[in-house]
Each structure stands twice: as C-alpha cells, then as structure tokens.
Amino acid sequence: MKKVPRSFYLRPTIQVARELLGKFLVRRLRGKLLIGKIVEVEAYRGVLDPASHAYRGKTKRNEVMFWEGGHLYVYFTYGMHFCANVVTRNEGIGEAVLLRAVEPVKGIGTMQRNRRKSRLETKKLTSGPAKFCQAFGITQKENGTDLMGNTIFIANGEKIARSQIGSSTRIGINVAMEKKWRFFVKGNVWVSR
C-alpha cells in the first residue's frame, strides 16, 4: 500500500476531509496488521471554528493540532473514550479532521477482540470515532504519531466520486452547527448514522 505523502495533509482542511474518504488507515499492533477504509470524517477549522479544540488557541491538550499536517491528534472524551484526528495544514494553524468511521478490511478478528465484540456485531465494529479507536487500539499513547511512519499511516485507496459523498452538520457539538463539515460515503453501512 502506497502511503499518502505529507503534502496531502498540508492542503485546506475541507479538501483533505473529503479526500480522506476511500483511503486506508493502516495500523501495526502487536505484530498484527489492521486496515480500515475511511468512510466518515468531520473537519475542524481551528480559530475559524467555535466547535474546534483549537478555537481559543494552543493548550497542552490540543498542542498536536498545531503541528505540521500529517500527525495524529488523539484526545480523551467523556471520561472514557479516545478520538483520533488527522492534523492538516502548516505548523501553527491548528486544524484537523476527526476520523469518525472506517470499514474494516483486514485484522477484523483483532478488532473484535479489542472491542470485546462477537462476529455477529461486525457492522457496528468501527462505526463511530470511539469504536474505531478502540478497535484499532488507539489511545493517548498514539497522540502525536507521525503518519509518515510505519506504525499508523494512511494509504491510497479508492477514489470516491463526488456524487457518492454525503455531507451534513457535525455530530455531538452545540456551536457552529450550521457548518456541513461532516463527510461520508453514501450508503456505506459502517457510517455512524
């Protein structure tokens, strides 16, 4: 699988968000290879976006969002879940794309064990940002991971036609709700909603 180059992430966040759909998230975990096709994302635009963690500037929690595009920003939420974001744009800007859902491709047995789910529950295995992180073993330890490395990276996948990309308001926020910055592959059963 050919890794996406750094230049892919340095472009405008909305463009990166749409083009992440259909790409493969690859994770090497304890000798196992986990692969999921990205099917749902949300864009967060830093100081331009009241729903972004970076809206009020850099803090210890969101520092990785201000790194150069192509890093993984992982945060802990609701006292129990991790969520993973792909940092975009140049260093100092503070924008990122939340990975909301992937379609499992390889390593499904490991994903099920990580989530403590049976084979009957495969369609809900990675259909949400916390479910995805749990299935792929992504925790606070992965915060700051360089996606140019070999442990976690994004590889080229299928190009999703614009007509197959849906958009809506983002989920679970209470500000900037008019922004339709959630993008998903229409009809894909692994999309969270």
N, C-alpha and C positions, 0 to 999 in steps of 0.2 A: 504494500500500500504506500502510495506516494504522499508524503507529509505536506500539508499546506505550508507555504513559505511565510516568513514573518510579515512580508509586505501585504499579505491578505488581511491581516488584523489591523494594519495602520490606516485603513480607509475609513470613511464615515460609518458610524455605528449602525445606522438603519440598513445600509447596504450590506455590511458584514452579517447582520442578523438574518436577513433574507437568504443570503448565500451560504449560511451555515446549514440550512435545511438540505438534507440529502447527503451531507458529508458524514464521515465515520469518526466517532470518538473511540479511540483505542487506548486500552489500559492494561498494563502488565502488572499483575497482582499475585504475589507468592507463586511464581512460576506458571501462572495461567494467563491466557490472553482473553480479554473481554472486549467485545466490539459491539457498538450500537450505532444505528443510523439516526442522526439527529432529525427529529420530526416536529419539534415545537421549541420556540425561543421567545424571549422578551428583551427588548432594547431599553437601556437606561442611559440617559444623556447627561450625566454629571450636573454641573451648576445650572444647566438649562432645564432641569427636570426635578421638580419637588419630590417625586417618588424615588429618586436615586439616593443611594447611600452617600454619594459624593456631593450632594446638593449644597451642603453647608461647608464644604472644604475637606481637606485631608485630616484624618484622625488615625489613631493607632489601629482601629478596627478596619477601616477602609483603605489603608495605605496602598495595598497592592493594586487597587483600582487606578492609581495614579502612575503605575509603572508603564513601561512601553507595552504596546499591544502584543498579544501572544503569550500572556501569562494567565494562570488560573487564579481567580479570586474566589475563595471559599469562605462562607460565613455560617455561623450557628444561629438558628432562629427558633422561636417559641420554646426555648429551653430544651429542645430535643432533636432538632433536625439540622442537617447541613444542606446548603445550596451552593452550586458551583456556577461561576460566571466566567466568560472569556473576556479578558481585558482587550479593549480596542483603542485605536488612535495612538498618537505620540505620547511619550512620557509627559506627565504633568497635567493631562486633560481630565482624567477621572471618569471614563465611560466604559461600559461593559455590556455583555449580552448574557442574560440568565439562560442556562440550559434547562428547559422545562421537561422535556421528554425525549426518549430515544426508543427506537425499535430494536429489540435485542437481535443480534446477528450471530455472535459466537460467544461461548462461555456461559450459556444460559443456565446450566446446572450450578455453576459457581454463583451466578446472580441470585438464583433461587435460594441457595444456602445462605448467602449474605443477608437476604431479606426474610429468611425462615418461611418461605412460601412453597407450596406444593406445585407440581406440574400443572394442575388444573387452573392455577391463577396467573398463567403466563401473560395474558393481555393486560394485567394491571401491574406487572412487574416493574416497569420503568416509566409509568405514565404519570409523572409528576416530578418536580425538582428534588424533593426529599427522597422519593422512591428510587430515582435514578442514582443519587449519591450513595444511598445505602447499598443498592445492587452492585455498584462499581467500587465499593469500598473507599469512597472519597470522604475524607474527614478534614479537620483543621490542619492536619499534618501536610495535606496537599496544597494548602494556601500558598500562593507564590510559585507554584510549579511552572517551569518554562515549557511551553508547548512545543518548543523546538527540540526537546529532549526525547528520550525513548521510553519513559515510564508512562506518561499520559501525553497523547498528542491527537491532533485532528488530521485525518487523511481525506484526500479527494474521494468523492463518491459519485452518486448520480446527480445530474443537473435537474433540478425541479423546475418545470415550466411555470412561468408567472401565473398562468391560468389555474395552476394546481396549488398556489399558495394563498391561504386564507389569512385575514388579519382581523384583529379585534382589540378591544381595550385590554389592558393587562389585568391579571388576576391578583386579588388579595391586597390591593392598595386602596387608599382613600383620598388621594390627591392626584392631580393630573390624569384624572380618569377619562378625559376626552381623547387622550392620545391613543391611537390604534397601533401600538408598537409591539403587539403580540403577533407572531407569525407562526403558521403551522401548515403541515401538509394536509390538504383537504382529504377527508375520508380515511385517513390513517387511524387504525384502531388503538394505537398507542398514545395518541394525543390525549392530554389530561382531561379535556372537556369538549 
